[in-house]
């Protein structure tokens, strides 16, 4: 196809009238030279145009390949960006869930800490009550001992003073009643002391359990 316009251009060049003004006799030789020159020049132009077309075709193919690679690279970059955004969204969700779990654990730790403080206060109160009961028990024992001594003294006095037997017996009966009451009071105080000790042991066990639970929650919080 590119050979068609080339002969037309070359056939018009020898038809110029300028050489005829000086030497008309040279027309035949000029036509002969043009005829000899034309077959030699046409293949060179055709080859040049063919090479140029091949170069343009190769350049077009290369450019198209480059554009395709660029589009593919852009698509891959877009896919990687989408994947990275999805991963970031997942991480943000996980971080939010971790914060919620940490807040829940912290709230539970605060509640357990408050319960522990309350249990400790109750235990201290029970221990203080135990001290008071122990003091009352010691007083009751001292009173019982004193009554026992008085009763013994009354018995000795009744033996020494036979005339005062009735009075001594009456005093002895009164002292015996007081002694019985003191013994009953002592037993009651002992029972109260035993109950207080049992309550203190229960509160201590509950306190130990709460402290163990707080330590476990603190370990879970540290792992998070």
C-alpha positions as CSV (number, residue, x, y, z in Angstrom):
1,X,0.0,0.0,0.0
2,X,2.7,2.7,0.7
3,X,4.3,2.1,-2.8
4,X,1.3,3.7,-4.7
5,X,1.8,7.4,-4.0
6,X,5.6,7.3,-4.4
7,X,5.8,6.7,-8.3
8,X,3.3,9.6,-8.8
9,X,5.6,11.9,-6.9
10,X,8.7,10.9,-8.8
11,X,7.0,11.1,-12.3
12,X,6.0,14.7,-11.7
13,X,9.5,15.8,-10.8
14,X,11.0,15.3,-14.4
15,X,8.1,17.3,-16.0
16,X,9.5,20.7,-14.8
17,X,10.1,23.2,-17.7
18,X,13.2,24.9,-16.2
19,X,15.8,22.8,-18.1
20,X,14.1,23.4,-21.5
21,X,14.9,27.1,-21.6
22,X,18.7,26.6,-21.7
23,X,19.2,23.3,-23.5
24,X,16.2,21.6,-25.1
25,X,18.4,19.1,-26.7
26,X,19.1,17.5,-23.3
27,X,15.5,16.4,-22.6
28,X,16.1,12.9,-23.8
29,X,19.1,12.4,-21.6
30,X,17.3,13.8,-18.6
31,X,14.4,11.4,-19.1
32,X,16.8,8.6,-19.4
33,X,18.6,9.5,-16.2
34,X,15.2,9.9,-14.3
35,X,14.1,6.5,-15.6
36,X,17.4,5.0,-14.5
37,X,17.2,6.7,-11.0
38,X,13.5,5.8,-10.2
39,X,13.9,2.1,-9.9
40,X,16.8,2.5,-7.5
41,X,15.1,5.0,-5.1
42,X,11.7,3.3,-4.8
43,X,12.9,0.2,-2.9
44,X,14.8,2.3,-0.4
45,X,11.8,4.4,0.4
46,X,9.6,1.4,0.6
47,X,12.0,-0.3,3.0
48,X,12.3,2.9,5.0
49,X,8.5,3.2,5.3
50,X,8.2,-0.5,6.1
51,X,10.9,-0.2,8.8
52,X,9.2,2.9,10.1
53,X,5.8,1.1,10.2
54,X,7.4,-1.8,12.0
55,X,9.0,0.5,14.5
56,X,5.7,2.3,15.1
57,X,3.9,-1.1,15.4
58,X,6.5,-2.3,17.9
59,X,6.3,1.0,19.7
60,X,2.5,0.7,19.8
61,X,2.7,-2.9,21.1
62,X,5.3,-1.9,23.7
63,X,3.3,1.1,24.8
64,X,0.2,-1.0,25.0
65,X,2.1,-3.6,27.1
66,X,3.4,-0.8,29.3
67,X,-0.1,0.7,29.7
68,X,-1.4,-2.8,30.5
69,X,1.3,-3.4,33.1
70,X,0.6,-0.1,34.6
71,X,-3.2,-0.8,34.7
72,X,-2.4,-4.2,36.2
73,X,-0.1,-2.6,38.8
74,X,-2.7,0.0,39.6
75,X,-5.3,-2.7,40.0
76,X,-3.0,-4.7,42.3
77,X,-2.2,-1.6,44.3
78,X,-5.9,-0.9,44.6
79,X,-6.5,-4.5,45.8
80,X,-3.7,-4.3,48.3
81,X,-5.1,-0.9,49.5
82,X,-8.6,-2.5,49.9
83,X,-7.0,-5.4,51.8
84,X,-5.1,-3.1,54.0
85,X,-8.2,-1.0,54.8
86,X,-10.1,-4.2,55.6
87,X,-7.3,-5.3,57.9
88,X,-7.3,-1.9,59.6
89,X,-11.1,-2.1,60.1
90,X,-10.7,-5.6,61.6
91,X,-7.9,-4.4,63.9
92,X,-10.0,-1.4,64.9
93,X,-12.9,-3.7,65.7
94,X,-10.7,-6.0,67.7
95,X,-9.2,-3.0,69.6
96,X,-12.8,-1.8,70.4
97,X,-13.8,-5.2,71.6
98,X,-10.6,-5.4,73.7
99,X,-11.4,-2.0,75.3
100,X,-15.0,-3.2,76.1
101,X,-13.6,-6.4,77.7
102,X,-11.0,-4.4,79.6
103,X,-13.7,-2.0,80.9
104,X,-15.9,-5.0,81.9
105,X,-13.0,-6.6,83.7
106,X,-12.1,-3.4,85.4
107,X,-15.7,-2.9,86.6
108,X,-15.8,-6.4,87.9
109,X,-12.5,-5.9,89.7
110,X,-13.9,-2.7,91.3
111,X,-17.0,-4.5,92.4
112,X,-14.9,-7.3,93.9
113,X,-12.6,-4.8,95.5
114,X,-15.6,-3.1,97.1
115,X,-17.0,-6.4,98.3
116,X,-13.6,-7.3,99.7
117,X,-13.4,-3.9,101.6
118,X,-16.9,-4.6,102.9
119,X,-16.0,-8.1,104.0
120,X,-12.8,-6.8,105.7
121,X,-14.9,-4.2,107.6
122,X,-17.3,-6.9,108.7
123,X,-14.4,-9.1,109.8
124,X,-12.8,-6.3,111.8
125,X,-16.2,-5.6,113.4
126,X,-16.5,-9.3,114.3
127,X,-13.0,-9.4,115.7
128,X,-13.7,-6.3,117.8
129,X,-16.9,-8.1,119.0
130,X,-14.8,-11.1,119.9
131,X,-12.5,-9.0,122.0
132,X,-15.5,-7.5,123.8
133,X,-16.9,-11.0,124.4
134,X,-13.6,-12.2,125.6
135,X,-13.5,-9.4,128.1
136,X,-17.0,-10.1,129.3
137,X,-16.1,-13.8,129.6
138,X,-13.1,-12.9,131.8
139,X,-15.3,-10.7,133.9
140,X,-17.9,-13.4,134.3
141,X,-15.2,-15.9,135.3
142,X,-13.8,-13.4,137.8
143,X,-17.4,-12.9,139.3
144,X,-17.9,-16.7,139.4
145,X,-14.6,-17.2,141.2
146,X,-15.5,-14.4,143.6
147,X,-18.9,-16.0,144.3
148,X,-17.2,-19.4,144.8
149,X,-14.9,-17.8,147.3
150,X,-17.7,-16.1,149.1
151,X,-19.6,-19.3,149.2
152,X,-16.7,-21.1,150.7
153,X,-16.2,-18.4,153.2
154,X,-19.9,-18.6,154.0
155,X,-19.6,-22.3,154.6
156,X,-16.6,-21.8,156.9
157,X,-18.4,-19.0,158.7
158,X,-21.5,-21.2,159.1
159,X,-19.4,-23.9,160.7
160,X,-17.7,-21.4,163.0
161,X,-20.9,-19.7,164.0
162,X,-23.4,-22.4,164.6
163,X,-25.9,-19.8,165.7
164,X,-25.8,-18.1,162.4
165,X,-26.5,-21.3,160.5
166,X,-29.8,-20.2,159.1
167,X,-28.4,-16.8,158.0
168,X,-25.4,-18.6,156.5
169,X,-27.6,-21.1,154.7
170,X,-29.7,-18.3,153.3
171,X,-26.6,-16.4,152.2
172,X,-25.3,-19.7,150.8
173,X,-28.5,-20.2,148.8
174,X,-28.4,-16.7,147.5
175,X,-24.7,-17.1,146.5
176,X,-25.5,-20.5,145.0
177,X,-28.2,-18.9,142.8
178,X,-25.8,-16.1,141.9
179,X,-23.2,-18.7,141.1
180,X,-25.6,-20.7,138.9
181,X,-26.6,-17.5,137.1
182,X,-22.9,-16.6,136.6
183,X,-22.2,-20.1,135.3
184,X,-25.1,-19.8,132.9
185,X,-23.9,-16.3,131.8
186,X,-20.5,-17.7,131.3
187,X,-21.8,-20.6,129.1
188,X,-23.8,-18.1,127.1
189,X,-20.8,-15.9,126.6
190,X,-18.8,-18.9,125.6
191,X,-21.4,-19.9,123.0
192,X,-21.5,-16.3,121.7
193,X,-17.7,-16.3,121.5
194,X,-17.7,-19.6,119.6
195,X,-20.4,-18.3,117.2
196,X,-18.3,-15.1,116.7
197,X,-15.2,-17.1,116.0
198,X,-17.2,-19.2,113.4
199,X,-18.5,-16.0,111.8
200,X,-14.9,-14.6,111.7
201,X,-13.6,-17.8,110.1
202,X,-16.4,-17.7,107.4
203,X,-15.7,-14.0,106.7
204,X,-11.9,-14.8,106.5
205,X,-12.6,-17.6,104.0
206,X,-14.8,-15.2,101.9
207,X,-12.1,-12.6,102.1
208,X,-9.4,-15.0,100.9
209,X,-11.7,-16.1,98.0
210,X,-12.3,-12.5,97.0
211,X,-8.5,-11.7,97.1
212,X,-7.8,-14.8,94.9
213,X,-10.5,-13.7,92.4
214,X,-9.0,-10.2,92.3
215,X,-5.5,-11.6,91.7
216,X,-6.9,-13.8,88.8
217,X,-8.7,-10.8,87.3
218,X,-5.5,-8.7,87.5
219,X,-3.6,-11.4,85.7
220,X,-6.3,-11.5,83.0
221,X,-6.1,-7.7,82.7
222,X,-2.3,-7.8,82.4
223,X,-2.6,-10.4,79.5
224,X,-5.0,-8.2,77.6
